[in-house]
Structures are given as structure tokens and as C-alpha cells.
Amino acid sequence: MTAEILCSVILSLGWANPDTACDNMQTVVEESEKNNLDPSLVVGLIYVESMFSYKAVSRSNACGLTQVLPQYTKKYSDKTRNLTCDELKDPTTSIKVGTKILNYWIHKYARGNIKTGLCGYNAGFRCKGNNKSQKGISYSKKVLKYQRIVKRKYKKISNALPASKTPIQSTF
């Protein structure tokens, strides 16, 4: 049920192509749970990174929904080599690898500090100490802003559902 509500959220916000928006929401929920992440955070990250365009490629060659750099994927995928940009354009692959990488930045690098972890996801190891990456800090604030929007809309939609259709467990 969580995936369906998240789908309704992004559609109601006009964040994604209605034809493909919901195709990967179940993967977002499953991979978020596997990686100890709030699905609304992952939805916010995907919106900021690619606006739900699985074909997205940045100027720095980050690819897919979660805008992962191919040269850093070996550690976070089940492959013995780095993934290609074309492989990262597969939404399931991008979500799986992106959530593993986000888990690393939040839970290992930043020891649970979401803002610092998001900064690391965006700007690498320049997110601690006195010389924090301003770009990474700005990115963190942006993702967290969209996470709050998703959470508010999620709550509104789930509260409007009949009690029998409300998700039993939710991280919202």
C-alpha cells in the first residue's frame, strides 16, 4: 500500500510522467527498507537528482534515477565491475545501487546524520569539518525540503483512505 500512496503523491504533485511514474515505486519502498532509509527521503532524492527521468545523465556523467557515477558502482552492486551508464539507466538497478550508496553516506560516513549523509552523496568526502561543501549542503536542504513535501502529501492521502486501506506500517 505504501508504494501506491507514494505513487499518488508524486502524481498529485506533478513530479513525474503519469505513464511511468509508478512503475518503480515498489522498488523504492523495498530498497529503502533494505537500506534503513525512509522511502520519502529516497523519493525526494530521485526528484532532485533526475525528476523521475530514468534516462537522465548529468554533466559529470552521473546516470539514472538516482544519478550515480558509474565509476563508484562496483562496491554497491552485485557485479565484479563498475556498472555502465546504460545499466544505471535501468530504474531498478539505479534505485538498488543509489539506496545502497545513500545508506553508506548516512549510516557509515555521517553516523546517522541525514543532512551530512546527503551532502556526502552529492559532494563526497567534503562534507565534514570546517570546509564543508556548500554545494552539498545546499543539495541536502533541497532533498529534505522535498522529503517534507512528500511526507505531508502522503499523510493527507493516507488519512483520506478508508481505515481498511490504510498501510499497517509506515515510516511516515
Stockholm file with secondary structure:
# STOCKHOLM 1.0

chainA/1-172         MTAEILCSVILSLGWANPDTACDNMQTVVEESEKNNLDPSLVVGLIYVESMFSYKAVSRSNACGLTQVLPQYTKKYSDKTRNLTCDELKDPTTSIKVGTKILNYWIHKYARGNIKTGLCGYNAGFRCKGNNKSQKGISYSKKVLKYQRIVKRKYKKISNALPASKTPIQSTF
#=GR chainA/1-172 SS CHHHHHHHHHHHTTCSCTTTTTTTHHHHHHHHHHTTCCHHHHHHHHHHHHTTCTTCBCTTCCBTTTTBCGGGCGGGSSSSSCCCHHHHTSHHHHHHHHHHHHHIIIIIISTTCHHHHHHHHHHTTCSSSSSCCHHHHHHHHHHHHHHHHHHHHHHHHHHHSCGGGSCSSCCC
#=GC SS_cons         CHHHHHHHHHHHTTCSCTTTTTTTHHHHHHHHHHTTCCHHHHHHHHHHHHTTCTTCBCTTCCBTTTTBCGGGCGGGSSSSSCCCHHHHTSHHHHHHHHHHHHHIIIIIISTTCHHHHHHHHHHTTCSSSSSCCHHHHHHHHHHHHHHHHHHHHHHHHHHHSCGGGSCSSCCC
//
